[in-house]
Each structure stands twice: as structure tokens, then as C-alpha cells.
Amino acid sequence: MEYLDHYRETFLDICGPEYVEELFSHFPTDTQVHLTHGDLLPHNILVDGSKIIAVIDWETAEFWEYYQA
């Protein structure tokens, strides 16, 4: 999975390969990624009339696989 490869490379720059392989061995590889917002409050939802046109302020977003590790 491309997103795991990206994070593996990032962690390899910081940690030793043994730690990285142990950490990433706990990530699921046979499932879909689900991104969660982390701060979904009315001031982060842009609307036009009654239609949602955007969700902003994603700096606290996490993908659920991170929590599974």
C-alpha cells in the first residue's frame, strides 16, 4: 500500500529499521483507508445555502490504521 510505504520511509529517516519493521508489522494491509477529520465542528464545515461545499481544517486528521498499531 502506497501510504504505508510513504510512512515507512519517513520513519526510517528517524528510527532504526528494526523498530520500523516491528511497528509496521502491526498495520493491516488488506483493508481500505478511512480518513477521520479529528475536529469536525460547525466552524470547519463550509456551506452554501443547505449544501455542504467543503470541510476544512484537517491538521488533526488521522487514518484509523494508525490507531490499530
ABEGO torsion letter per residue (X at the ends): XAAAAAAAAAAAAABBAAAAAAAAAABBAABBBBBBAGABBAAABBBBEABBABBBGAAABBBAAAAAX
